[in-house]
Amino acid sequence: MIQLTIQGAKKSYPKGIVLSEVAKEVKGQYPYDIILASVDGRLRELTKAVTKDAKVDFLTVGDPAGYKTYERGLILLMLKAFYQEAGRENIKRLRVESTIGSGIFCLLEGEAAPTKETLGRVKERMKQMVEADLCLEKKSLDTEEAIALFEQYHMYDKSHLFQYRRVSKANIYNLDGFEDYFYGYMPASTGILKLFDLFPYQNGFILNRPRQSTPDQLTPFEDRPKLFQTMWETNEWGRGVSVNTVGDLNDTIAAGDMGNLILVQESMQEKKIAEIAEDIIRRKNVKFITIAGPSSSGKTSFSHRLSIQLRTHGLKPHPIEVDNYFVNREDTPKDENGKYNYECLEAIDIEQFNEDMTNLLHGKRVELPFFNFKTGRREYKGDYKQLGPDDILVIEGIHGLNERLTYSLPRESKYKIYISALTQLNIDEHNRISTTDGRLIRRMVRDARSRGTSAIETIRMWPSVRRGEEEYIFPYQEEADAMFNSALVYELSVLKQYAEPALFGIPHDCPEYMEAKRLLKFLDYFIGVSGEEVPKNSLLREFIGGSVFKV
C-alpha cells in the first residue's frame, strides 16, 4: 500500500493505482471536472500510475494547465472526426491557426471552407466519441520513427519540426486509430470533452470552447472581425516569406539567412506604422491618439515609432501618461483580496482627466499633474501644456480603448489603436503558439533586465495580469480604429538566450517550477540566435535592451 496526501488528508491506496481512479473518488471536492494531476509538484496525466507515497493535487479544466489540456484534447477530437468524415486522402492539410475570443480558427489549406452541413457531420462524430469515452493512448517512439510516421500521414510540418529535436524520443497520442503529436499533456479519455461547437467562419471554421473562467458552460462565440483581419494579414505575410512554423524558422537560421528575415520583418512593421500615421493624418480632426494593449505588447516603443512617423508629416506629438491621473492612494478601489486595484478604471480620476483634455482641445493652457508613487498622491509641478494647430497628444494606458476614459471628447478628435503581440508562428499545423506565452517570455526577459524581477515573481503575478487584461482590455479590442501586431516572427529564437537561464534558475520545489519546465520544453523547439542583428529601434529592444528609445 502507499499513502497519498490530497488536500491535506492522507489515505492509503494500492501500490500502482492509476490517478484517474483516485480522481473519481475525490471529484466532489473540486468545482469542475478533474483533467490532470500534480504528483509531488510534477504534472502527470491521469493515466499515470502512482507507485510510492506522494502529495497529489488535482487540476481541473478551470486551472491554466488543465484548460490547455482540454483545448489540446478538443483539437485532437476534432481532427480525428474531420479526417474520418472527409477521408485523410481528401485533405491536403488542416491547420489550427489562431484564437479569436473563445474560438479556435482552423483552415483547410488549399481548399474551400467547409460547409455548415459538413461541419455538422463532424460535430456529430465528435459527440459520438465523447459519449463513447474513448481512451487517448500514449506511446513513445524514437524520433526517427516519429518522423517516418508523420511523413506517412502527410504531416510534413511535424516531420520538419522533429528534424531539429535534440531528444531521442517523442510521445505520440492515438485516438481510435488516429495518431498525432501534441505539445503538452492530454486528457485520459474523450468523455471529459463535452462542451464545444463547430461552425463556418470567414474562409475556414471555428472550433468553439468554454472560457477558462467558466469552463462548465459554452459561451456564445463573440465575433472580432478586426482582430481576425489583423491576424490573417500577418499569417499571410508569414506564408509569403515561407516562415509559417518553427521548422521553417529553424531552416532559415540553419541556412544563415536570419539577418535578412529580421530586416524584412522590421521593414514590414515600419510600413504598418507608417500606414497608421497616414490614416491619422487623413482624418484631419484627430488631436488625441490613445494606445492600449495587453502586457508586454511593446506599447512604449510603438508610441515612439509612431511619433516619428507623425513628425515626418509635420505634426508635433506629445506623450500623456494616464497613470499621472491616479486618484490618491487612500481613494483607490480595492479588489476582493483587500489589495489596491490600480488596473480598474475607477483608480483614475477620469473627471479631471476629461476636464484637462477638453481644455487642451479648446486651446487652453493646462497644468498637467504628476503622480508621486512614493507618497501615493497627485502633485503639480508647473508642467503646462497648450495645443497648437500641429500638436497632437499620444496617450498610452490600458483603458485607452474604453470610451468611458475620454467620454467628454468628440469621437472625431480621437484615434484609438490596439496593439498586441499576436503570434503568427505555430509549432506545426496542429500546435499553436499561444500569444500569451510569447508575451510572458517577453515580460520575463524585460523584468529581469530592467526591474530586477525574478522569473519566479513574473510567473507568479502573471495570472493577475491576465485577469486585468481580460476585464479591462480585450472587451474593447473592436473599438480600435487601427490594430497593430507587434509580434516578430523571429523573436522567440532571440528571447530564448535570455529566458532559459532565468527559467533554469527556478528550484524544483517551487510552485512556479511546473510553468518554468513547460516554457523550457517549448523553447527547446527553437534554434537560438544572438540579438546583435536586431535593429536598435526594434520593438524587441524594449525587452532585450539596447533600444534607441527611453523604454
FENCORDA-V85474 format. One record per residue. RES is the residue in one small letter. PSI is psi in radians with two decimals (* if undefined). OMEGA is omega as a letter, one per 40 degrees, with the letter a starting at -180 (NA if undefined). Layout:
res & psi & omega
RES & PSI & OMEGA
RES & PSI & OMEGA
This chain:
res & psi & omega
m & 2.69 & i
i & 2.79 & i
q & 2.22 & i
l & 2.31 & i
t & 2.01 & a
i & 2.07 & a
q & 0.76 & i
g & -0.18 & a
a & 2.37 & i
k & 2.47 & i
k & 2.57 & a
s & 2.46 & i
y & 2.75 & i
p & 2.45 & i
k & 2.31 & a
g & 0.16 & i
i & 2.47 & a
v & 2.46 & a
l & -0.56 & i
s & -0.56 & i
e & -0.70 & i
v & -0.69 & a
a & -0.68 & i
k & -0.62 & a
e & -0.58 & a
v & 0.12 & a
k & -0.50 & i
g & -0.26 & a
q & -0.05 & a
y & 2.57 & a
p & -0.44 & a
y & 3.08 & a
d & 2.35 & i
i & 2.34 & a
i & -0.36 & a
l & 2.99 & i
a & 2.68 & i
s & 2.07 & a
v & 1.94 & a
d & 0.73 & i
g & 0.05 & a
r & 2.28 & a
l & 2.43 & i
r & 2.48 & i
e & 2.71 & a
l & -0.19 & i
t & -0.11 & a
k & 2.43 & i
a & 2.60 & i
v & 2.21 & a
t & 0.01 & i
k & 2.92 & i
d & 2.42 & a
a & 2.79 & i
k & 2.15 & a
v & 2.18 & i
d & 2.21 & i
f & 2.50 & i
l & 2.40 & a
t & 3.09 & i
v & -0.17 & i
g & -0.15 & i
d & 2.63 & a
p & -0.85 & a
a & -0.65 & i
g & -0.67 & i
y & -0.75 & i
k & -0.65 & i
t & -0.73 & i
y & -0.79 & a
e & -0.80 & i
r & -0.76 & i
g & -0.70 & i
l & -0.69 & i
i & -0.76 & i
l & -0.73 & i
l & -0.79 & i
m & -0.76 & a
l & -0.80 & i
k & -0.83 & a
a & -0.70 & a
f & -0.85 & a
y & -0.60 & i
q & -0.68 & a
e & -0.78 & a
a & -0.39 & a
g & 2.16 & a
r & -0.66 & a
e & -0.28 & a
n & -0.02 & a
i & 2.08 & i
k & -0.95 & i
r & 2.30 & i
l & 2.00 & a
r & 2.31 & i
v & 1.87 & a
e & -1.06 & a
s & 2.97 & i
t & 2.43 & i
i & 1.72 & a
g & -2.18 & i
s & -0.07 & a
g & 2.72 & i
i & 2.10 & a
f & 2.26 & a
c & 2.67 & a
l & 2.34 & i
l & 1.86 & a
e & 2.26 & i
g & 0.17 & a
e & 2.81 & i
a & 2.71 & i
a & 2.43 & i
p & 2.55 & a
t & 2.92 & i
k & -0.64 & a
e & -0.77 & i
t & -0.83 & a
l & -0.55 & i
g & -0.70 & i
r & -0.69 & i
v & -0.77 & i
k & -0.70 & i
e & -0.70 & i
r & -0.68 & i
m & -0.79 & i
k & -0.71 & i
q & -0.70 & i
m & -0.58 & i
v & -0.79 & i
e & -0.59 & i
a & -0.24 & i
d & 0.99 & a
l & 2.49 & i
c & 2.52 & i
l & 1.85 & a
e & 2.43 & a
k & 2.31 & i
k & 2.66 & a
s & 2.23 & i
l & 2.65 & i
d & 2.57 & a
t & -0.70 & i
e & -0.65 & i
e & -0.71 & i
a & -0.73 & i
i & -0.76 & i
a & -0.67 & i
l & -0.76 & a
f & -0.65 & i
e & -0.73 & i
q & -0.66 & a
y & 0.08 & a
h & 0.46 & i
m & 1.30 & a
y & -0.49 & i
d & -0.65 & a
k & -0.78 & i
s & -0.64 & i
h & -0.82 & a
l & -0.77 & a
f & -0.20 & i
q & -0.30 & i
y & 0.12 & a
r & 2.37 & i
r & -0.48 & a
v & 2.68 & a
s & -0.20 & a
k & 2.74 & i
a & 2.42 & i
n & 2.14 & a
i & 2.40 & i
y & 2.41 & a
n & 2.08 & i
l & 1.75 & i
d & 0.78 & i
g & -0.20 & i
f & 2.10 & a
e & 2.44 & a
d & 2.86 & i
y & 2.40 & i
f & 2.46 & i
y & 1.79 & i
g & 3.12 & a
y & 2.81 & a
m & 2.74 & i
p & 2.84 & i
a & -0.57 & a
s & 3.00 & a
t & -0.25 & a
g & -0.44 & a
i & -0.26 & a
l & 0.99 & a
k & -0.49 & a
l & 2.04 & i
f & 2.95 & i
d & 2.76 & i
l & 2.33 & i
f & 2.70 & i
p & 2.58 & i
y & 2.21 & a
q & -2.17 & a
n & 0.32 & i
g & -2.36 & i
f & 2.85 & a
i & 2.30 & i
l & 1.82 & a
n & 2.56 & a
r & 2.91 & i
p & 2.82 & i
r & 2.69 & a
q & -0.58 & a
s & -0.44 & i
t & 1.18 & a
p & -0.12 & a
d & 0.18 & i
q & 2.53 & i
l & 1.88 & a
t & 2.58 & i
p & 2.51 & i
f & 2.28 & i
e & 1.95 & a
d & 2.43 & i
r & 1.33 & a
p & -0.63 & i
k & -0.73 & i
l & -0.77 & i
f & -0.78 & a
q & -0.70 & i
t & -0.78 & a
m & -0.69 & a
w & -0.74 & i
e & -0.77 & a
t & -0.60 & i
n & -0.69 & i
e & -0.67 & i
w & -0.74 & i
g & -0.72 & i
r & -0.61 & a
g & -0.58 & i
v & 0.18 & i
s & 0.64 & i
v & 1.49 & a
n & -0.50 & a
t & 2.97 & i
v & -0.65 & i
g & -0.72 & i
d & -0.76 & i
l & -0.76 & i
n & -0.62 & i
d & -0.78 & a
t & -0.73 & i
i & -0.82 & a
a & -0.53 & a
a & -0.03 & i
g & 0.41 & a
d & 0.32 & a
m & -0.66 & a
g & -0.76 & i
n & -0.69 & i
l & -0.74 & i
i & -0.81 & a
l & -0.71 & i
v & -0.76 & i
q & -0.79 & a
e & -0.65 & i
s & -0.70 & i
m & -0.74 & i
q & -0.71 & i
e & -0.66 & i
k & -0.73 & i
k & -0.72 & i
i & -0.71 & i
a & -0.66 & i
e & -0.67 & i
i & -0.76 & i
a & -0.73 & i
e & -0.63 & i
d & -0.67 & i
i & -0.77 & a
i & -0.72 & a
r & -0.50 & a
r & -0.22 & i
k & -0.81 & a
n & 0.01 & a
v & 2.20 & i
k & -0.23 & a
f & 2.13 & i
i & 2.06 & i
t & 2.33 & a
i & 2.18 & i
a & 2.66 & i
g & 2.88 & a
p & 3.00 & a
s & 2.45 & i
s & 0.60 & i
s & -0.15 & a
g & 0.56 & a
k & -0.69 & a
t & -0.83 & i
s & -0.70 & i
f & -0.75 & a
s & -0.74 & i
h & -0.80 & a
r & -0.63 & i
l & -0.69 & i
s & -0.68 & i
i & -0.76 & i
q & -0.68 & i
l & -0.62 & i
r & -0.60 & i
t & -0.33 & i
h & 0.15 & i
g & 0.08 & i
l & 2.80 & i
k & 1.63 & a
p & 2.49 & i
h & 2.25 & i
p & 2.47 & i
i & 2.22 & i
e & 2.00 & i
v & -0.51 & a
d & -0.43 & i
n & -0.15 & i
y & 0.31 & i
f & 2.49 & i
v & 2.82 & i
n & 2.60 & a
r & -0.70 & a
e & -0.29 & i
d & 0.00 & a
t & 2.31 & i
p & 2.70 & i
k & 2.66 & i
d & -3.03 & a
e & -0.28 & i
n & 0.10 & i
g & 0.19 & i
k & 2.64 & i
y & 2.32 & i
n & 1.64 & a
y & -0.11 & a
e & -0.33 & a
c & 2.69 & a
l & -0.54 & a
e & -0.19 & i
a & -0.15 & a
i & 2.45 & i
d & 1.41 & a
i & -0.46 & i
e & -0.81 & i
q & -0.69 & i
f & -0.83 & a
n & -0.64 & i
e & -0.79 & a
d & -0.78 & a
m & -0.65 & i
t & -0.74 & i
n & -0.70 & i
l & -0.73 & i
l & -0.61 & a
h & 0.20 & i
g & 0.16 & a
k & 2.74 & i
r & 2.20 & a
v & 2.38 & i
e & 2.09 & a
l & 2.55 & a
p & 2.93 & i
f & 2.23 & a
f & 2.13 & i
n & 1.85 & a
f & -0.32 & i
k & -0.77 & a
t & -0.32 & a
g & 0.50 & a
r & 2.67 & i
r & 2.37 & a
e & 2.81 & i
y & 2.20 & a
k & 0.54 & i
g & 0.42 & i
d & 1.55 & a
y & 2.55 & i
k & 2.48 & i
q & 2.27 & a
l & 2.22 & i
g & -3.09 & a
p & -0.47 & a
d & 0.00 & a
d & 2.54 & i
i & 2.43 & a
l & 2.38 & i
v & 1.92 & a
i & 2.04 & a
e & 2.23 & i
g & 2.74 & a
i & -0.34 & a
h & 0.24 & a
g & -0.46 & a
l & -0.22 & a
n & 2.08 & a
e & -0.42 & a
r & -0.47 & a
l & -0.63 & a
t & 0.71 & a
y & -0.49 & a
s & -0.14 & a
l & 2.40 & i
p & 2.46 & a
r & -0.64 & a
e & -0.24 & i
s & -0.10 & a
k & 2.54 & i
y & 2.03 & a
k & 2.34 & a
i & 2.26 & i
y & 2.25 & i
i & 2.36 & i
s & 2.73 & i
a & 1.48 & a
l & 1.65 & a
t & 2.17 & i
q & -0.11 & a
l & 2.38 & i
n & 2.77 & i
i & -0.86 & i
d & -2.94 & a
e & -0.32 & a
h & -0.06 & a
n & 1.94 & i
r & 2.74 & i
i & 2.07 & a
s & 2.29 & i
t & -0.64 & i
t & -0.72 & i
d & -0.74 & i
g & -0.74 & a
r & -0.65 & i
l & -0.73 & i
i & -0.72 & i
r & -0.86 & a
r & -0.69 & i
m & -0.76 & a
v & -0.80 & a
r & -0.80 & a
d & -0.69 & i
a & -0.66 & a
r & -0.82 & a
s & -0.30 & a
r & -0.07 & a
g & 0.38 & a
t & 2.29 & a
s & 2.82 & i
a & -0.61 & i
i & -0.84 & a
e & -0.70 & a
t & -0.78 & i
i & -0.67 & a
r & -0.69 & a
m & -0.08 & a
w & -0.74 & i
p & -0.65 & i
s & -0.71 & i
v & -0.78 & a
r & -0.68 & i
r & -0.73 & i
g & -0.70 & i
e & -0.77 & a
e & -0.59 & a
e & -0.64 & a
y & -0.20 & a
i & -1.00 & a
f & -0.62 & i
p & -0.28 & a
y & 0.17 & a
q & -0.83 & a
e & -0.06 & i
e & -0.20 & a
a & 2.52 & i
d & -0.46 & i
a & 2.59 & i
m & 2.46 & i
f & 2.18 & i
n & 1.96 & a
s & -0.01 & a
a & 2.47 & i
l & 2.27 & a
v & -0.40 & a
y & -0.12 & a
e & -0.60 & a
l & -0.50 & i
s & -0.53 & i
v & -0.83 & a
l & -0.48 & i
k & -0.72 & a
q & -0.55 & a
y & -0.62 & a
a & -0.67 & a
e & -0.83 & i
p & -0.68 & a
a & -0.69 & a
l & -0.69 & i
f & -0.39 & a
g & -0.06 & a
i & 2.12 & a
p & 2.65 & a
h & -0.48 & a
d & 0.16 & a
c & 2.45 & i
p & -0.48 & a
e & -0.05 & a
y & -0.66 & a
m & -0.76 & i
e & -0.67 & i
a & -0.75 & i
k & -0.72 & i
r & -0.77 & a
l & -0.64 & i
l & -0.72 & i
k & -0.70 & i
f & -0.83 & a
l & -0.36 & i
d & -0.30 & i
y & -0.39 & a
f & 2.47 & i
i & 2.21 & a
g & 2.55 & i
v & 2.75 & i
s & 2.68 & i
g & 0.15 & a
e & -0.59 & a
e & -0.02 & i
v & 2.17 & a
p & 2.65 & a
k & -0.36 & i
n & 0.13 & a
s & 2.56 & i
l & -0.49 & a
l & -0.46 & i
r & -0.39 & i
e & -0.40 & a
f & -0.69 & a
i & -0.18 & i
g & 2.92 & i
g & 0.30 & a
s & 2.61 & i
v & -0.24 & a
f & 2.76 & i
k & 1.62 & a
v & * & NA
